[in-house]
Amino acid sequence: MSSEHIFLGETIGTAILILLGGGVCAAVTLKSSKARNAGWLAITFGWGFAVLTGAYISGSLSGAHLNPAVTIGLAVDTGEWSKVPVYLAGQMLGAMIGAALVWAAYAGQFQAHLTDGEITGAIEGPHAEAATASASATAAASAKQPSSAPGPVLGIFSTGPEIRNVAQNLATEIIGTFVLVLFILTLNLTKGLAVSGTGSLMVALVVVGIGLSLGGPTGYAINPARDLGPRIVHALLPLPNKGGSDWSYAWIPVVGPIVGAVLAAGLHRIAF
């Protein structure tokens, strides 16, 4: 595969991955969305289908890594690092494009959600005085929080923990990515599976399984570009009342998946 094909394939495939994955998060989160409150099952299956779609589209061009952790895991396993920067560049660009497309597709819903009184605390009408007092208390409490604290739509773009514990959050991302990358590396043990459409389908189902089983604590980034690229877009978009991008947490869904991938590659080299 040429560097041009790899870059193009990873950019397109990762953009589709984030468009559909971030799209299901937007659909479930935003007011005025027909899928609002559809729940965790919708999100996990939405991300699985996103992986499947992106992989089928980009497979012939780049091999459909769509994930820096997968690229690094494969490089550790094979010793081939020459194309890694091209893969990573395409993945990051694609992730940012995909996140911007989510915003474009749901622009009206973002605007309605982030200017709604229940979200901002600015309620008009007969209860305005009580609401104003409540909003003042909320503002005072918010003033004590770091400016980078997660905003009300950040979860559409990137992940965040339910319980903020660095060791546990990091471990969760390491374990989830370990499972994903070890599965990808062992696909070759079943003859023909890794090079057929069935391989992409199986990876997508594993992503669903990881989300169902291990996604609860952190939202299962298991992909540094999937988290970092959209987080940058969240920081740049001109969204009203969007809040912070939670940069104090942002390193965990980058470092955790890379560590998990390296451990998976190490076990694959030793055991298989």
ABEGO torsion letter per residue (X at the ends): XBAAAAAAAAAAAAAAAAAAAAAAAAAAABBGBAABGAEAAAAAAAAAAAAAAAAAAAAAAAGGAGBAAAAAAAAAAAGBAAAAAAAAAAAAAAAAAAAAAAAAAAAAAAAAAAABAAAAGBBBEAAAAAAAAAAAAAAAAAAABBAABBBAAAAAABBBBABBBAAAAAAAAAAAAAAAAAAAAAAAABBGAAABAAAAAAAAAAAAAAAAAAAAAAGGAGBAAAAAAAAAAAAABBBBGAEBAGAAAAAAAAAAAAAAAAAAAAAAAAAX
